[in-house]
Amino acid sequence: MLKTEMRNRNTYDIDKMSTYQILKIINDENAKVTAAVDKALPEIEKACDATADVIKSGGKVYYIGSGTSGRLGVCDAAECPPTFGVPYDLFNGIIAGGEKCMFKAAENAEDNAEMAVNDLKNRNFSSKDILIGISASGSAAYVISAVNYAKSIGAKTVSVTNNPDTELGKAADVDICADTGPEVIAGSTRMKAGTAQKIILNMISTASMVKCGCVYENLMINLRPTNKKLRKRMIGIVTEILGCSEEKAEKLLEANGWNIRPAVEGDK
C-alpha cells in the first residue's frame, strides 16, 4: 500500500480527541513536512536549474496535476506574474477536468490519460518547455500520460510525488519525492502531501526567478503598480535601494513609467 494511503498510528483515536488534541496532532504531523522536503532538496535543485535554463532559452513552465495537486500548480503559476513581473503565459497551470475543477472536485478526471495529452496540445506545450507533473500518489494516469507525452517530444520533465518509487517518478527526468508518510486522516493528501507540494512549487518558481534575474538582493524588482498597496511597496523598494526619501522614490518611479529597475539604475 502507498504510504499516503496508510493509516497513521498516531491518529487512530482522533474521533475521540478534544478540539485542542486534534489541532495538536495535526500540527505535530505538519512539522514532519519540512524534514521530508529537506531530504528532497538535491532533486529540487535539479528541477530549479532545469526550469531556469528553460526560461533563459525562451521556453515556458507548465504544472499539471489533478485534484489538490492540480490546484496547487494553478495557484503557483497564477502568483508568479505579479510577484516577478513576468508574462502571464510564462508559468502555466493545468488541472485535470479543466478550470471548473478548481472549484468543484472531479475525482475521475485523474484517470483520463488521453485528456492530458489534449490539454497540453491545447495549451501549445512544446519541446522547448518544461513540464512539472504533480501527484501525491505518483499513480495518476492523467499526470503520467502528460509526462510521457512531454518526454516523447523532447521536453524536460519533473515529477513531484509523496511516495517513493512511483510510476510517475520513474517516467520523469527529475523525480522529487517528499515522503510525508500517512496522513492524519488516511488518504487525505490535501494535508501533509499537499503542504509539501506547495513548498516545493514555491521553491521551484522562486529559485528559478532569482536565477533569471527577476529579484534584486531579496527585493521584488519587477513589481507592477496594479494597486495602491503595490505602488506603496514599490516606493519602499526604491527608498531601500537608494536610501532616498519616499518623495524622491515616487518621482523617480513616475519618471520611469513605474519601473523599479530603470528608476534605481538611473539614479545610482
C-alpha positions, 0 to 999 in steps of 0.5 A: 500500500502507498504510504499516503494511503496508510493509516497513521498510528498516531491518529487512530483515536482522533474521533475521540480527541478534544478540539485542542488534541486534534489541532495538536496532532495535526500540527505535530504531523505538519512539522514532519513536512519540512524534514521530508522536503529537506531530504528532497532538496538535491532533486529540487535543485535539479528541477530549479536549474532545469526550469531556469535554463528553460526560461533563459532559452525562451521556453515556458513552465507548465504544472499539471496535476489533478485534484489538490495537486492540480490546484496547487500548480494553478495557484503557483503559476497564477502568483508568479506574474505579479510577484516577478513581473513576468508574462502571464503565459510564462508559468502555466497551470493545468488541472485535470477536468479543466478550470471548473475543477478548481472549484468543484472536485472531479475525482475521475478526471485523474484517470483520463490519460488521453485528456492530458495529452489534449490539454497540453496540445491545447495549451501549445506545450512544446519541446522547448518547455518544461513540464512539472507533473504533480501527484501525491500518489505518483499513480495518476494516469492523467499526470503520467500520460502528460509526462510521457507525452512531454518526454516523447517530444523532447521536453524536460520533465519533473515529477513531484510525488509523496511516495517513493518509487512511483510510476510517475517518478520513474517516467520523469527526468527529475523525480522529487519525492517528499515522503510525508508518510500517512496522513492524519486522516488516511488518504487525505493528501490535501494535508501533509502531501499537499503542504509539501507540494506547495513548498516545493512549487514555491521553491521551484518558481522562486529559485528559478526567478532569482536565477533569471534575474527577476529579484534584486538582493531579496527585493521584488524588482519587477513589481507592477503598480496594479494597486495602491498597496503595490505602488506603496511597496514599490516606493519602499523598494526604491527608498531601500535601494537608494536610501532616498526619501519616499518623495524622491522614490515616487518621482523617480518611479513616475519618471520611469513609467513605474519601473523599479529597475530603470528608476534605481539604475538611473539614479545610482 
